[in-house]
């Protein structure tokens, strides 16, 4: 009886399915209507008031009666807010016949210190000659029959970055050759108020620290050009095209201008503050500063650090506010300690107005000396000279090695820093 019931149910099910298929074949079913959903309005992310770079201000000027021949010392950072390069824009208003480039080359593709070969701009076809590793008399010979040289490069506000000395050498070269130099100004990306660090000792003057200025100087390239020209006896024919809308308290992300990586290991303006802390001891070639990872200059560590928590805790106690040290492990893909797991810390800047990056760099070295006395940061004597040049002093190495307190070290250069702040006042272009 049960078997018959199951068979009867199967017959009913099959008949029902067959009837549905017949009905479906006789009916034309329209495809479902698809409503077009309008895109949601996106609020613009631009600040209400833009900063105009010196390039943009210069391009907006009337050059209709300008018959001068121009050169341009520049690199990949010479763009307007639409990311169009100055080598494309400037020939529309002036006669641009010469391109010069600094360290890292015209396109910013070369590593620090690499020899730069001749390059050609693919848009204009103009050959680019490098000024890197050349002295002012050699650069003067490059200027030929041009009348004016423009300078437009984004700086990072740090004494040991070489672009400001490319500018200084260009200014000396124009004084030798009897030419005029025009600085197209750009922002100091870490603001124009805060200054930090010792004043460079002229005894260690070099291309990574040419003049007695602090490590963090708080000036734009145009302001520095005026200071260099008067205070350090260049005396070239100089003009600065100021920005429009920039104020001294601005950080780069508040300007509305696009950031172009200024060199291979400065991918973002936020890299600069930790770079001040870690790029200094990086010259010793021992403790990693994170170069070779995806966040260069934001790590501090080495393969011998097995307990990064102790390192982080001690740094946190010493370093002051505005920074958190995250204990971590990392493995560089290239460069120092390539392929080795390094214990250490990641630097998180939590308050950039409070953070003192130069002091923190000294604290990292001092803390390392305290916790890992068997690993000498200063074991490579071949690096002593470069470290002194970057730090602007031979005394800092001696003090760190002797166990000096970085805060006490800082007190010894405050008078000189205040003197510089007073001296620079007459060269400032912005409020």
C-alpha positions in Angstrom: 0.0 0.0 0.0 2.8 2.4 0.9 4.6 1.6 -2.4 1.5 2.5 -4.4 1.1 5.8 -2.5 4.7 6.8 -3.3 4.3 5.9 -7.0 1.0 7.9 -7.2 2.8 11.0 -5.7 5.6 10.7 -8.2 3.1 10.7 -11.1 1.4 13.8 -9.7 4.7 15.6 -9.4 5.8 14.7 -12.9 2.5 15.8 -14.4 2.7 19.1 -12.6 6.2 19.8 -13.9 5.1 18.9 -17.5 2.1 21.3 -17.3 4.4 24.1 -16.1 6.8 23.6 -18.9 4.0 23.7 -21.5 2.5 26.9 -20.0 6.0 28.6 -19.9 6.5 27.8 -23.6 3.3 29.6 -24.5 4.0 32.8 -22.7 6.4 35.6 -23.7 8.1 36.8 -20.6 9.6 40.3 -20.8 13.1 40.8 -19.2 13.1 42.5 -15.9 13.4 46.3 -16.1 16.8 47.7 -15.0 16.6 51.1 -13.3 19.6 53.4 -13.9 20.8 54.6 -10.5 22.4 58.1 -10.7 25.9 58.3 -9.1 25.9 59.7 -5.6 27.3 63.3 -5.6 30.9 63.3 -4.3 32.0 66.3 -2.3 35.2 67.9 -3.5 38.2 67.1 -1.3 40.0 70.3 -2.3 40.7 72.9 0.3 38.7 76.1 -0.1 41.9 78.1 -0.9 44.7 76.7 -3.0 48.4 77.5 -2.6 49.9 78.4 -6.0 53.5 77.3 -6.4 56.1 79.7 -7.8 55.8 77.9 -11.1 52.1 78.5 -11.3 52.6 82.2 -10.4 55.4 82.6 -13.0 53.3 81.0 -15.7 50.4 83.4 -15.0 52.7 86.4 -15.5 52.9 88.3 -18.8 55.9 87.1 -20.8 54.7 88.4 -24.2 57.7 90.8 -24.5 60.2 88.4 -23.0 63.0 87.7 -25.5 65.5 86.1 -23.1 66.9 82.6 -23.4 66.2 80.4 -20.3 67.7 77.4 -18.6 65.9 75.4 -15.9 67.5 73.4 -13.1 64.8 71.0 -12.1 63.6 67.4 -11.6 60.4 65.4 -11.4 58.9 67.6 -8.8 58.4 70.6 -11.1 54.7 70.1 -11.8 51.6 72.2 -11.5 48.5 71.1 -9.6 47.3 69.1 -12.6 50.6 67.2 -12.6 51.8 68.7 -15.9 55.6 69.2 -15.8 57.2 72.6 -16.2 59.2 71.4 -19.2 55.9 71.1 -21.0 54.4 74.3 -19.7 57.3 76.8 -19.7 58.1 76.7 -23.5 54.5 78.0 -24.0 55.6 81.4 -22.4 59.4 81.6 -22.6 62.3 80.4 -24.7 63.5 77.3 -22.8 66.8 76.0 -24.3 68.6 74.2 -21.5 67.6 71.8 -18.7 69.9 71.0 -15.8 69.3 68.3 -13.1 70.4 67.7 -9.5 71.2 64.5 -7.6 68.8 61.6 -8.5 68.6 63.0 -12.1 65.9 64.7 -14.1 63.3 61.9 -13.4 64.3 61.2 -9.8 65.1 57.6 -10.7 68.7 57.4 -9.6 69.8 56.3 -6.2 71.5 58.7 -3.7 75.1 59.3 -4.7 74.8 57.6 -8.1 76.6 59.1 -11.1 74.1 60.9 -13.4 74.6 60.5 -17.1 73.2 62.8 -19.8 69.4 62.6 -20.1 66.9 63.8 -22.6 63.4 65.0 -21.9 61.1 62.9 -24.1 58.5 65.7 -24.6 60.7 68.7 -25.5 63.6 66.7 -26.8 65.9 69.0 -24.8 69.0 67.4 -23.5 69.4 67.5 -19.7 72.8 68.1 -18.2 73.5 67.2 -14.6 75.0 69.7 -12.1 75.5 66.9 -9.5 79.1 66.3 -8.5 80.1 69.5 -10.4 81.5 72.7 -8.8 80.2 76.2 -9.6 82.9 77.0 -12.2 82.0 73.8 -14.1 78.3 74.7 -13.9 79.0 78.2 -15.1 80.6 76.7 -18.3 77.2 75.0 -19.0 75.3 78.2 -19.1 76.6 79.3 -22.5 74.6 82.0 -24.1 71.4 81.7 -21.9 70.4 84.8 -20.0 68.4 83.5 -17.1 68.3 80.2 -15.1 65.1 79.1 -13.4 65.3 76.8 -10.3 62.2 74.8 -9.5 62.7 71.7 -7.2 60.6 70.6 -4.2 62.8 70.6 -1.1 62.0 68.7 2.2 63.2 71.2 4.8 66.2 69.3 6.0 69.8 70.5 6.0 71.4 67.3 4.7 69.1 67.1 1.6 71.3 68.2 -1.4 68.8 70.1 -3.5 69.3 73.4 -1.6 73.1 73.1 -2.3 72.4 72.4 -6.0 70.6 75.7 -5.8 73.5 77.4 -4.0 76.1 76.1 -6.5 73.8 77.3 -9.3 73.7 80.7 -7.7 77.5 80.8 -7.5 77.7 79.7 -11.1 75.4 82.5 -12.3 77.5 85.0 -10.3 80.6 83.7 -12.2 78.9 83.7 -15.6 77.1 87.0 -15.1 73.7 85.4 -15.4 70.4 85.9 -13.5 68.8 83.1 -11.4 65.1 83.0 -10.6 63.8 80.7 -7.8 60.3 79.4 -8.4 59.4 78.9 -4.7 57.6 75.9 -3.2 56.5 75.0 0.3 58.6 73.8 3.1 56.6 70.6 3.6 57.2 70.3 7.3 56.1 73.9 7.9 58.0 77.2 8.2 57.8 77.7 11.9 59.6 74.8 13.7 63.4 74.7 13.7 65.5 72.0 15.4 69.0 70.7 15.7 72.5 72.1 16.0 74.0 74.7 13.7 76.4 73.1 11.3 80.1 73.5 12.1 81.9 75.0 9.0 84.7 72.5 9.8 82.5 69.7 8.4 81.0 71.7 5.5 80.1 69.5 2.5 77.4 69.0 -0.1 75.2 67.4 2.6 75.6 70.4 4.8 77.2 73.4 3.1 76.3 76.4 5.4 75.9 76.9 9.2 72.1 76.4 9.4 70.1 74.1 11.7 69.1 70.6 10.7 65.5 71.6 10.4 65.6 75.2 9.2 61.9 76.1 8.6 62.5 78.0 5.4 61.4 77.7 1.8 63.9 77.4 -1.1 63.3 81.0 -2.0 63.9 82.2 1.5 67.1 80.1 1.8 68.3 81.5 -1.6 68.0 85.1 -0.2 69.8 84.1 3.0 72.6 82.2 1.1 73.1 85.1 -1.3 73.6 87.7 1.4 74.9 85.9 4.5 77.3 83.6 2.6 78.7 86.0 0.1 77.3 84.6 -3.2 76.0 88.0 -4.4 74.4 86.8 -7.7 71.6 88.5 -9.5 68.7 86.8 -7.8 64.9 87.0 -8.1 62.4 84.9 -6.1 58.9 84.2 -7.5 56.9 83.7 -4.2 54.0 81.3 -3.8 50.5 82.7 -3.5 48.5 81.6 -0.4 51.2 79.7 1.6 51.5 80.5 5.3 54.3 79.5 7.6 52.1 77.2 9.7 51.1 75.0 6.8 52.1 71.3 6.4 52.3 70.0 2.9 49.0 68.2 3.1 47.3 71.5 3.8 48.5 73.2 0.6 46.3 71.5 -2.0 49.4 70.8 -4.0 50.2 67.2 -5.2 53.2 65.5 -3.7 55.7 64.0 -6.1 58.3 61.7 -4.5 61.4 63.9 -4.2 63.8 61.0 -4.3 63.4 57.2 -4.4 63.0 56.8 -0.6 60.8 59.8 0.1 57.5 58.6 -1.4 55.3 60.9 0.7 55.6 64.1 2.7 54.8 62.1 5.8 58.1 60.3 5.4 60.1 63.4 6.2 59.6 63.6 10.0 60.7 60.0 10.8 63.5 60.4 8.2 64.9 63.2 10.3 65.1 60.7 13.2 66.4 57.7 11.4 68.2 59.0 8.3 71.0 60.5 10.5 72.2 57.3 12.2 71.6 55.5 8.9 74.9 57.0 7.7 76.8 54.8 10.2 75.8 51.7 8.2 74.8 49.6 11.3 71.3 50.1 12.5 68.6 49.8 9.9 66.4 52.8 9.2 63.9 50.8 7.1 65.4 51.4 3.7 64.8 48.2 1.8 61.2 47.9 3.1 58.0 49.4 1.9 58.1 52.2 4.6 61.7 53.6 4.3 62.9 55.6 7.3 59.9 54.5 9.5 61.8 51.5 11.2 64.7 51.3 13.5 66.2 48.0 14.2 68.7 45.2 13.6 69.0 41.4 13.6 70.6 41.4 17.1 67.4 43.0 18.7 65.5 39.9 19.9 63.1 41.7 22.2 61.7 44.7 20.5 59.4 45.4 23.3 62.2 46.4 25.6 63.6 48.7 22.9 60.2 50.3 22.3 59.5 50.8 26.0 62.8 52.4 26.7 62.5 54.7 23.7 59.0 55.7 24.7 60.3 56.7 28.1 63.0 58.9 26.6 61.6 60.4 23.5 59.0 62.8 24.6 55.5 63.3 23.0 54.0 63.1 19.6 55.5 59.6 18.8 54.6 56.0 19.5 57.2 53.3 19.0 55.5 50.0 17.9 57.6 46.9 18.7 57.9 44.8 15.6 60.0 42.6 13.3 60.8 43.4 9.7 62.9 42.0 6.9 64.6 44.4 4.4 64.2 43.3 0.7 67.5 45.1 -0.2 70.2 47.2 1.3 71.4 46.8 4.9 70.5 43.5 6.5 68.9 42.3 3.3 66.9 39.1 3.9 67.5 39.1 7.7 64.7 39.4 10.3 65.4 42.6 12.3 63.8 43.3 15.6 63.1 46.9 16.3 60.4 49.6 16.3 58.1 51.3 13.8 57.8 55.1 14.3 54.2 56.4 14.4 54.0 60.2 14.5 50.8 60.9 16.5 51.2 64.7 16.9 53.5 66.3 14.3 53.4 69.7 16.1 54.8 68.1 19.3 57.2 65.6 17.9 60.9 66.5 17.9 62.4 64.3 15.2 66.0 65.4 15.5 66.1 64.8 19.2 64.4 61.4 18.8 67.2 60.4 16.4 69.7 61.1 19.1 67.6 59.2 21.6 67.5 56.2 19.3 71.3 56.1 19.1 71.7 56.7 22.9 69.1 54.1 23.8 70.8 51.6 21.5 74.1 52.2 23.1 72.5 51.7 26.5 70.6 48.4 25.7 73.1 46.8 23.3 76.6 47.8 24.3 78.1 44.8 22.5 76.8 46.1 19.2 78.8 49.3 18.4 77.0 51.7 16.1 80.3 53.4 15.5 82.4 50.3 14.6 82.9 51.3 11.0 85.5 54.1 11.1 85.1 54.6 7.4 81.6 56.1 8.1 82.8 58.7 10.7 83.3 61.5 8.2 80.0 61.1 6.5 78.2 60.9 9.8 79.9 64.1 11.0 79.0 65.9 7.7 75.3 64.9 8.0 75.1 65.7 11.7 77.0 69.0 11.1 79.4 68.2 13.9 82.1 65.7 15.0 81.1 66.4 18.7 77.8 64.6 18.5 79.5 61.2 17.9 81.8 61.8 20.8 78.9 62.7 23.1 76.7 59.7 22.1 79.6 57.3 22.6 80.4 58.8 26.0 76.7 58.2 27.1 75.6 61.9 27.1 71.9 62.7 27.6 70.5 63.9 24.3 68.3 66.5 26.1 71.4 68.0 27.7 73.1 67.9 24.3 70.2 69.8 22.8 70.5 72.6 25.5 74.1 73.4 24.3 73.0 74.5 20.9 69.8 76.5 21.8 71.6 79.8 21.9 72.9 79.3 18.3 69.5 78.2 17.2 68.0 81.3 18.6 70.6 83.4 16.9 69.8 81.8 13.5 66.1 82.4 14.1 66.8 86.1 14.5 69.1 86.2 11.6 66.7 84.5 9.2 63.9 86.9 10.0 64.8 89.5 7.3 64.7 86.8 4.6 61.3 85.4 5.3 58.7 86.0 2.5 55.6 84.7 4.2 53.7 85.3 7.4 
